[in-house]
Amino acid sequence: MHASKPLSPCSGVCTIADENTPLARHCIGCGRSLEEIGSWRDMDDCVRANIMASLPGRLRRAGHAIPSTLLETIAP
């Protein structure tokens, strides 16, 4: 039996924003905080889905593009 891969917004950019930017301590590729990235595997799908729903807004407010992979993942 194979474990399913955790639902993830990772876009493969994996770059943490500088402290003096709107996304400080967040990945500019997906919008997750360092804490969210670190505990992602231990979260249940409901918690992950709630975080993922907030990511486009985080990225938009910080002036970053929203990766199509994220939009595809959270689309209804």
C-alpha positions as CSV (number, residue, x, y, z in Angstrom):
1,M,0.0,0.0,0.0
2,H,1.4,3.4,-1.0
3,A,0.8,6.5,1.1
4,S,-0.7,9.3,-0.9
5,K,1.3,12.4,-1.3
6,P,0.1,15.3,0.9
7,L,-1.9,18.0,-0.8
8,S,0.7,20.7,-1.5
9,P,0.8,24.2,-3.0
10,C,4.5,24.0,-3.8
11,S,5.4,25.6,-7.1
12,G,9.0,24.6,-7.0
13,V,10.3,28.1,-6.5
14,C,11.1,27.6,-2.8
15,T,12.6,31.0,-1.9
16,I,12.0,32.6,1.5
17,A,11.4,36.4,1.3
18,D,13.6,38.8,3.2
19,E,12.6,40.1,6.6
20,N,11.9,43.6,5.3
21,T,9.4,42.5,2.7
22,P,5.6,42.0,2.8
23,L,6.1,38.2,2.7
24,A,8.8,38.1,5.4
25,R,9.5,34.5,6.5
26,H,7.2,33.2,3.8
27,C,8.0,31.4,0.5
28,I,7.5,33.7,-2.5
29,G,6.6,30.6,-4.6
30,C,3.7,29.3,-2.7
31,G,3.0,31.9,0.1
32,R,3.4,29.5,3.0
33,S,5.1,30.6,6.2
34,L,8.2,28.8,7.4
35,E,6.1,27.3,10.2
36,E,3.5,26.0,7.7
37,I,6.2,24.5,5.5
38,G,7.8,22.8,8.4
39,S,4.6,21.2,9.8
40,W,2.9,20.6,6.4
41,R,3.4,16.8,6.5
42,D,1.8,16.5,10.0
43,M,-1.3,18.6,9.1
44,D,-4.6,16.9,8.1
45,D,-6.1,17.7,4.7
46,C,-8.7,20.0,6.1
47,V,-6.1,22.3,7.7
48,R,-3.9,22.1,4.5
49,A,-7.0,23.1,2.4
50,N,-7.8,26.1,4.6
51,I,-4.2,27.3,4.4
52,M,-4.1,26.8,0.6
53,A,-7.3,28.8,0.2
54,S,-5.5,31.8,1.9
55,L,-2.4,31.6,-0.2
56,P,-3.6,33.5,-3.3
57,G,-4.6,36.4,-1.1
58,R,-1.3,36.5,0.7
59,L,0.7,36.4,-2.6
60,R,-1.6,39.0,-4.2
61,R,-1.3,41.4,-1.2
62,A,2.5,41.1,-1.4
63,G,2.5,41.9,-5.1
64,H,3.6,38.4,-6.2
65,A,2.1,36.3,-9.0
66,I,-0.1,33.4,-8.1
67,P,1.3,30.2,-9.6
68,S,-1.0,28.4,-12.0
69,T,-0.2,25.2,-10.1
70,L,-1.7,26.7,-6.9
71,L,-4.8,27.9,-8.7
72,E,-5.3,24.5,-10.2
73,T,-4.9,22.8,-6.8
74,I,-7.5,25.0,-5.1
75,A,-10.0,25.3,-7.9
76,P,-13.4,23.9,-7.1
